[in-house]
Amino acid sequence: MDLTALKEGLTGSAGIIVGEEHTAPRIGSGRVHVLATPVMINMMEAAALDAVESLLPAGHQSLGTHLDVGHYAATPVGMTLRATAEVTKVEGRNVEFRVEAFDDKERVGDGRHTRVVVNVERFDQRVQRKLQGA
């Protein structure tokens, strides 16, 4: 598998306008009517995908394996949320990212994220074996 296209410094982004469906009560992660942390994390992962997915060999995708993030400020419904990801390290099949999230006023979260590149066909075979053994 040729991953030479994956390099430190690659960047990606993702964003949404925060709607009711993105709030903590709707997601089930709290009662305060603001952006839910799991949604912020989803945007961070989407930004990481944006940075590298198009550079992967045919038949390969990346899967999230680790997140270490903080969510520091509330984002109300109606504001824009923008997440960014920058590749900080590529080691074998593992790709590490610095991730950040911003609303219209400030940085609301940041951290580290790791993804692993997998062969989709082999991965699906392992999942099916697991299912058959259940």
PAZAPA-4460 file (N, C-alpha, C; in steps of 0.05 Angstrom, whole numbers, plus 32768, in hexadecimal, padded with zeros to 4 digits):
% residues 134
    n_x    n_y    n_z   ca_x   ca_y   ca_z    c_x    c_y    c_z   seq   type   mol
   8011   7FE9   8000   8000   8000   8000   8012   8019   8000     1      M     A
   800E   802A   7FED   801E   8042   7FEA   8011   805A   7FF7     2      D     A
   801C   8063   800D   8012   8079   801C   8024   8092   801A     3      L     A
   8035   8093   8006   8049   80A8   8004   803C   80C4   8000     4      T     A
   8023   80C4   7FF7   8015   80DE   7FF3   800D   80EB   800E     5      A     A
   800D   80DB   8023   8006   80E5   803D   801E   80F2   804A     6      L     A
   801C   810B   8050   8033   811B   805A   802A   812D   8070     7      K     A
   803D   8133   8082   8038   8147   8096   8031   8162   8089     8      E     A
   801F   8170   8095   8017   818A   808A   7FFE   818A   8079     9      G     A
   7FF4   8172   8070   7FDB   8171   8061   7FC5   817B   8073    10      L     A
   7FB2   818A   8068   7F9C   8195   8078   7F81   818F   806B    11      T     A
   7F6D   818F   807C   7F51   818B   8073   7F3F   819B   8085    12      G     A
   7F26   819E   807D   7F12   81AD   808D   7EF6   81A2   8088    13      S     A
   7EE5   81A8   809A   7EC9   81A0   8098   7EB9   81B4   80A9    14      A     A
   7EA0   81B8   80A2   7E90   81CB   80B1   7E72   81C6   80AF    15      G     A
   7E64   81D2   80C1   7E46   81D1   80C2   7E3C   81EB   80CD    16      I     A
   7E23   81F1   80C8   7E14   8205   80D7   7E05   81F5   80ED    17      I     A
   7E0A   81FC   8106   7DFF   81ED   811C   7DE1   81F0   811C    18      V     A
   7DD4   81D9   811A   7DB7   81D7   811B   7DAD   81C9   8134    19      G     A
   7D93   81C8   8137   7D87   81B9   814E   7D91   819D   8150    20      E     A
   7D95   8190   8138   7D9D   8174   8138   7DBA   8170   8142    21      E     A
   7DC9   8185   8145   7DE5   8184   814E   7DE8   818A   816C    22      H     A
   7DD2   818E   817A   7DD4   8196   8196   7DD6   817E   81A9    23      T     A
   7DE1   8183   81C0   7DE6   816E   81D4   7DCC   815E   81DB    24      A     A
   7DB6   816C   81E0   7D9D   815C   81E6   7D94   814A   81CF    25      P     A
   7D98   8153   81B7   7D8F   8142   81A0   7DA2   812B   819C    26      R     A
   7DBC   812E   81A1   7DD0   8119   819E   7DCF   8106   81B5    27      I     A
   7DC6   8110   81CC   7DC6   80FF   81E4   7DE0   8102   81F4    28      G     A
   7DEE   8118   81F1   7E07   811B   81FF   7E06   8131   8215    29      S     A
   7DEE   813A   821B   7DEB   814F   822F   7DD0   815C   822D    30      G     A
   7DCC   8170   823E   7DB2   817E   823F   7DB4   819B   8236    31      R     A
   7DCC   81A6   8234   7DCF   81C2   822D   7DCB   81C4   820E    32      V     A
   7DBC   81D8   8206   7DB3   81DB   81EA   7DC9   81EA   81DA    33      H     A
   7DE0   81DD   81D6   7DF6   81E7   81C6   7E02   81D0   81B6    34      V     A
   7E16   81D6   81A5   7E23   81C1   8196   7E2D   81AA   81A7    35      L     A
   7E26   8192   819F   7E2E   817A   81AE   7E4C   8173   81A8    36      A     A
   7E5A   816B   81BC   7E76   8163   81B9   7E79   814D   81A3    37      T     A
   7E68   8138   81A3   7E6B   8124   818D   7E69   8130   8171    38      P     A
   7E5A   8145   816E   7E57   8151   8153   7E71   8160   814D    39      V     A
   7E7D   816E   8160   7E97   817B   815C   7EAC   8166   8154    40      M     A
   7EAC   8150   8162   7EBF   813B   815C   7EBB   8130   8140    41      I     A
   7EA2   812C   8138   7E9B   8123   811D   7EA7   8136   8108    42      N     A
   7EA5   8150   810D   7EB0   8164   80FA   7ECE   8162   80F9    43      M     A
   7EDB   815D   8110   7EF8   815A   8110   7F00   8142   8100    44      M     A
   7EF2   812C   8103   7EF8   8114   80F3   7EF3   8119   80D5    45      E     A
   7EDE   8128   80CF   7ED8   812E   80B3   7EEE   8140   80A7    46      A     A
   7EF9   8152   80B7   7F10   8162   80AE   7F28   8151   80A8    47      A     A
   7F2D   813D   80BA   7F44   812B   80B5   7F40   811B   809C    48      A     A
   7F27   8111   8097   7F21   8103   807E   7F26   8115   8066    49      L     A
   7F1E   812E   8068   7F22   8141   8052   7F40   8144   804C    50      D     A
   7F51   8142   8060   7F6D   8146   805C   7F7B   812F   804D    51      A     A
   7F71   8117   8051   7F80   8100   8046   7F71   80EC   8035    52      V     A
   7F57   80EA   8037   7F49   80D4   802B   7F4D   80D3   800D    53      E     A
   7F4E   80E9   7FFF   7F51   80E9   7FE2   7F6D   80E0   7FD9    54      S     A
   7F80   80DF   7FEC   7F9B   80D8   7FE6   7FA1   80BA   7FEB    55      L     A
   7F8E   80AB   7FF5   7F92   808F   7FFB   7F90   807E   7FE2    56      L     A
   7F9F   8067   7FE2   7F9D   8055   7FCB   7F81   804A   7FC7    57      P     A
   7F7B   8042   7FAF   7F60   8037   7FA9   7F5B   801F   7FBC    58      A     A
   7F43   801D   7FC6   7F3C   8006   7FD8   7F44   800A   7FF5    59      G     A
   7F4D   8022   7FFB   7F56   8028   8017   7F46   8040   8022    60      H     A
   7F42   803F   803C   7F36   8055   804A   7F43   8058   8065    61      Q     A
   7F3F   806F   8072   7F4A   8072   808D   7F33   8070   80A1    62      S     A
   7F3A   8065   80B8   7F27   8061   80CE   7F32   806F   80E7    63      L     A
   7F21   807D   80F6   7F2A   808A   810E   7F30   8075   8124    64      G     A
   7F46   8079   8131   7F4E   8066   8146   7F52   8073   8161    65      T     A
   7F57   808E   8161   7F5C   809B   817A   7F55   80B9   8178    66      H     A
   7F49   80C3   818E   7F42   80DF   8190   7F4A   80E9   81AC    67      L     A
   7F57   80FF   81AE   7F5D   810C   81C7   7F57   8129   81C3    68      D     A
   7F3E   8131   81C9   7F36   814D   81C3   7F29   815A   81DC    69      V     A
   7F2A   8174   81DC   7F1C   8184   81F0   7F07   8195   81E2    70      G     A
   7EF1   819A   81F0   7EDB   81AB   81E6   7ED8   81C1   81FB    71      H     A
   7EE0   81D9   81F4   7EE5   81EE   8207   7ECF   8204   8208    72      Y     A
   7EC0   8207   81F3   7EAD   821D   81F2   7E93   8214   81E4    73      A     A
   7E7D   8220   81EC   7E63   8219   81E1   7E5E   8227   81C6    74      A     A
   7E51   8219   81B4   7E49   8225   819B   7E2B   8223   8198    75      T     A
   7E1D   823A   8196   7E00   8239   8195   7DF6   8231   8179    76      P     A
   7DDD   8229   8178   7DCF   8223   815F   7DD0   823C   814E    77      V     A
   7DD6   8238   8134   7DD7   824E   8121   7DF3   8257   811A    78      G     A
   7E06   8251   812B   7E22   8258   8125   7E2E   8243   8112    79      M     A
   7E43   824B   8105   7E52   8239   80F4   7E68   822B   8105    80      T     A
   7E6C   8212   8100   7E82   8203   810D   7E94   81FA   80F6    81      L     A
   7EAE   8200   80F9   7EC2   81F8   80E5   7ED8   81E8   80F3    82      R     A
   7EDE   81D1   80E9   7EF3   81C0   80F4   7F0A   81BE   80E0    83      A     A
   7F22   81BD   80EA   7F3A   81BA   80D9   7F4B   81A3   80E4    84      T     A
   7F5A   8197   80D2   7F6C   8181   80D9   7F86   8185   80C9    85      A     A
   7F9C   8180   80D7   7FB6   8181   80CA   7FC5   8168   80D1    86      E     A
   7FD0   815B   80BC   7FE0   8143   80C1   7FFA   814B   80CF    87      V     A
   7FFF   813E   80E6   8017   8145   80F5   802C   812E   80F4    88      T     A
   8022   8116   80ED   8035   80FF   80EC   8029   80E9   80DC    89      K     A
   8039   80DC   80CC   8031   80C4   80BD   8045   80AE   80C4    90      V     A
   803B   8098   80CF   804D   8082   80D8   8040   8068   80CF    91      E     A
   804A   805D   80B9   803E   8044   80AE   8022   804B   80A5    92      G     A
   800E   803C   80AF   7FF2   8040   80A7   7FE4   8055   80B9    93      R     A
   7FF2   805E   80CE   7FE6   8071   80E1   7FEB   808E   80D9    94      N     A
   7FD6   809E   80DB   7FD8   80BA   80D4   7FCE   80CA   80EC    95      V     A
   7FDE   80DC   80F6   7FD7   80ED   810D   7FD1   8109   8104    96      E     A
   7FBD   8115   8112   7FB3   8130   810A   7FB2   8142   8123    97      F     A
   7FB6   815C   811E   7FAE   8171   8131   7F93   817A   8128    98      R     A
   7F7F   817A   8139   7F64   8182   8131   7F5B   819A   8142    99      V     A
   7F4C   81AC   8136   7F41   81C3   8144   7F25   81C8   813A   100      E     A
   7F14   81D5   814B   7EF9   81DD   8143   7EF5   81FA   814B   101      A     A
   7EE8   8209   813A   7EE3   8225   813E   7EC6   822B   8138   102      F     A
   7EB9   823D   8148   7E9F   8247   8140   7EA4   8264   8136   103      D     A
   7E8F   8273   8133   7E91   828E   8128   7EA1   82A1   813A   104      D     A
   7EA5   829A   8153   7EB1   82AC   8166   7ECD   82A3   8170   105      K     A
   7ED1   8289   8172   7EE9   827F   8180   7EEF   8262   817A   106      E     A
   7F07   8259   8183   7F0E   823D   8182   7EFE   822F   8198   107      R     A
   7EF0   821A   8191   7EDF   820C   81A5   7EEA   81F1   81AD   108      V     A
   7EFD   81E7   819D   7F08   81CD   81A4   7F22   81C7   8195   109      G     A
   7F32   81B5   819F   7F4A   81AD   8191   7F54   8192   819D   110      D     A
   7F68   8187   818F   7F73   816E   8199   7F82   815F   8184   111      G     A
   7F84   8144   8188   7F93   8133   8176   7F80   811C   816D   112      R     A
   7F85   8113   8156   7F75   80FD   814A   7F87   80EB   813A   113      H     A
   7F83   80D1   813C   7F92   80BD   812D   7F7F   80AD   811C   114      T     A
   7F88   80A7   8103   7F79   8096   80F1   7F8D   8081   80E7   115      R     A
   7F82   8069   80E0   7F92   8054   80D4   7F87   804E   80B8   116      V     A
   7F98   804A   80A5   7F90   8043   8089   7F8C   8025   8087   117      V     A
   7F75   801D   807D   7F6F   8001   807A   7F67   7FFA   805D   118      V     A
   7F6B   7FE1   8056   7F61   7FD6   803D   7F43   7FD0   8043   119      N     A
   7F31   7FDC   8035   7F15   7FDA   803B   7F0B   7FBD   8038   120      V     A
   7F14   7FAF   8024   7F0B   7F93   8020   7F13   7F81   8037   121      E     A
   7F2C   7F83   803F   7F36   7F73   8056   7F28   7F7B   8070   122      R     A
   7F24   7F94   8073   7F16   7F9E   808B   7EFA   7F92   808C   123      F     A
   7EEB   7F94   8076   7ED0   7F89   8075   7ED0   7F6B   807A   124      D     A
   7EE4   7F5D   8071   7EE5   7F40   8076   7EE8   7F3B   8094   125      Q     A
   7EF9   7F4A   80A1   7EFC   7F47   80BF   7EE2   7F4D   80CD   126      R     A
   7ED4   7F62   80C4   7EBB   7F68   80D1   7EA7   7F52   80CD   127      V     A
   7EA5   7F46   80B5   7E93   7F30   80B0   7E9A   7F18   80C1   128      Q     A
   7EB4   7F12   80C4   7EBC   7EFB   80D6   7EB3   7F00   80F2   129      R     A
   7EB6   7F18   80FB   7EAD   7F1F   8116   7E90   7F1B   811A   130      K     A
   7E80   7F24   8106   7E63   7F21   8107   7E5B   7F04   8107   131      L     A
   7E68   7EF3   80F7   7E62   7ED7   80F6   7E68   7EC9   8110   132      Q     A
   7E7C   7ED2   811E   7E84   7EC6   8137   7E73   7ECF   814F   133      G     A
   7E61   7EE3   814A   7E52   7EEE   8160   7E3A   7EDC   8168   134      A     A
***
